[in-house]
Amino acid sequence: MKKDIKIAISGRSGCGNTTVCKMTAETLNLRFINFTFRTLAQEHGIEFKKLLELAAEDDSWDKKVDTRQVMLAREEGGCVLGSRLAIWMLNEADLRIYLDASPLVRAQRILKREGGSIEDVASFTAERDRRDHGRYMRIYNIDTDNYSFADMIIKTDDITPQQIVNMILEKAREIN
C-alpha cells in the first residue's frame, strides 16, 4: 500500500466516522484529520449548539471548517480525513468511503456518547441533518444524499468498527 495514501471518510453524525477514522489512521500509521464544528467551537470558546446556530446564518463558519480540513489533508504525506464533506471536498483522495446507519442506530450511538433522551437526540439529529443538507447545497451545491460515487458505502448498523476498518484496509490494498 502506498505510504502517502489519502483516505476520505464521510457520514452523518452517529455513523461511526470518528471512531473508524481514528482506527484506520492508527492501523495505517497515517495522520488523522477530523477538524469539525466541535473543534472550531472549542477554538472560539463557543458552545457547540451555539456555533450550529451561527453557522445556520453565516456561511463563513462552514468555509472555515472545510478550508482548514482540506488544507490539513493536502499537506505532505498520507492521511485519513474524516468529515461530513470529506468525500466531496478532497478531490485528490485515493479512496472515498461513505458510512451509513439508520436514524435509530445513529440516535442510540449519540445518546450513549452525549446523554439525554432518545427522543431529544433523535429530533436534534434529524433537524441537524436537514439544516446541514440545506447549507451544503446552498454553499457548495453538494447534495449529501447523493454519495453513490463513493468507492465504498458501508452500512454500519450491525458491524463493529474493527470490521469496518478491515473492509477499508482491504479496499485500500486493492487500489495500490
N, C-alpha and C positions, 0 to 999 in steps of 0.2 A: 504494500500500500504506500502511495506517495506520502512523503513526510509533510508536505505543505497543503494537504487536502483541506478544503473549506466545505463544511457541512452546515447547511441552514435547516433549522427545525422550527416549525410554526404549529400553532394550535391555539384554541381558546383556553381561557383560564380553567384549570382543573383537569386538563387532558394529560398532564404529566410532563409538560415541556421542561421545566426547570430541573426536575429530578433526572429525566432521561438525558438532557443536555450535559449536565454535570458528570453523570456516569460515563457517557460516551467520550467526553473530553478527557476524563481521567484514564479511561481504558486505553485511549489512543495517544495519551501524553500530549494533548493539544490544549491551546488556550480555550477557556470557556468564557464566552461573551454573552452577558444577559443584562444589558443596560435597559431598564424599563421605567415606566412611570413611577414605580415604587422607589427605584434608585434616585430618580430626579426629585421626587418629593422629599426624600431624605436629604439630598444635597441642598435643597432650598428651605429645609425646615418647615415643610408644609405637610399636613395630614394627607394621606393617600386619597381619601374620598374628596377632599377639597381640591386637590390637583385635578382629579377627574372632572369636577365641575368647571374649573378654569379651562381645561382642555376642550370642553364642550363649546366654549365661547371664543377660544383663542387658539388658532391652529399652530402657533409658534411652539407650543408645548410638544405637540406631536413631532414637529420638524426637529426640535432639539434632540428628542429621544432617537428618532430614526437616523438622523445625520450622525450622531455620536456612535451608535452601534455599528453602522456600516463603515464608518471611518476606522473604528477599532478592528473590525473584521478584515479590512483591507491592508492592515499592517502586515509586514513580512511574516511569513510562516503560516502554518495551518491553524484552523480554529473550528470550534463548534459555536455557531451563532444561534441563540435561541430567542425568538421574539414573535409577537403576533404576525409581523410582516416580513420576517427573515427570508422566506422562500420567494417573496415578490421583490424584495429590495436588494438582496445580494446577488447581482447579476452573474458574478463570477463563481458562484457556488458550484462545487463539483457534484454535490448531492443535495437534493431538496426533499425533506421529509415533512409530511403533514400528519400530526397526531389528532385523532378524533375520539370523542367519547360522548355518550348520551348526556342530555341535560341533568338527569337524576344522578348519574355517577359523578359528573363534574361537581354538582352541588354537594354531594356527600364528601368528596375529597376536600373541597374548600372549607366545608363545615369542620372537618377534622383538623385542618390546618389553622383556621382562624376563629372557630367557635361561632356561637349564635344559634339561631333556629334554622332548620332545614327550609322552612317556608321563606324566611327573610333572605337567606343565602341564595336560594333558587330564584327569587324575584329580583334581587340585586344583580345576579349574574346574567339573567335574561335581559334586563334593562341595559347592562353594560355591553353585552353583545350587540344589541340593537344600536346603541349610541356609537360604539366603535365602528360597526359596519358603515353607518352613515358618514362618519368622519373620514374613514379611509376612502370611501367613494368620492366624497367632496374634495379632499385634499389631493389624493393621488390617482383617482379613478381606478382604485383597486377594489375588486369585488371579492371579499374574503370568503364568500360562499362558493367561489369557483377556485378550487385547488386541484383540479383534475390534472394539471400539468406537472404536479409533484412526481418525483421519481418513485416515491413510496407513500402510500396513505395507510396509516396503521390505526386500526380500531383498538383503543387501549382499555376498554371496559373490563375485559376478563383476562388480561395478561399482566404479568409483573413488569416492572421497569427493567429488570435484567433481561427478560425475554425480548423486550423492545430493543434494548441495546444490542443484543445478539443479532436481531434482524437487521439493524442498521449496519453493524460490522460486516455481516455477510454481503450486504449490498455494496458497501464501500470497497470491499475486496474485489467485487465483480467489475467495478468501473476503473480499476487501476491495472 
